[in-house]
Amino acid sequence: MKDMGISDVLAQMRALKAQAQYLQGDVKTVAKGEQEDKVDFSAMLNSQIKQVNEQMKESGKLQDDFVKGVPGITEVEVMIAMQKSSVAYQALNQVRNKLLTAYQEIMSMSV
């Protein structure tokens, strides 16, 4: 795996921010009814779960390879992969918590 510099990490963060802003814009237009296409929430959630899973697998593999002494893997690279997978998991967990709270509120409403 290649060495990642701070500029690479910043570029990835900017790309993720742009993607999140784009998705927020799409959700707002769907909520306003201006767009005919519906956002398939379950497919989007499933995709994000798979991405988090892949990040965690990659992080685990890098950790194992580093411990085994595979050449070309730096401690910094392992730590960055661990942090990326940790942040992704925490974000996914927060989405889960919000969904669970919304579900509980809906179920407690009287009809």
Residue pairs with C-beta under 8 A, 6 or more apart in sequence:
1 62
1 72
1 73
1 77
3 74
3 76
3 77
4 76
4 77
4 80
9 80
26 35
26 39
27 39
29 35
30 37
30 38
30 39
45 95
48 92
48 95
49 92
51 88
52 85
52 88
52 89
52 92
55 81
55 84
55 85
55 88
56 85
56 88
56 89
58 81
58 85
59 78
59 81
59 82
59 84
59 85
62 73
62 77
62 78
62 81
62 82
63 78
63 81
63 82
65 73
66 73
66 75
66 78
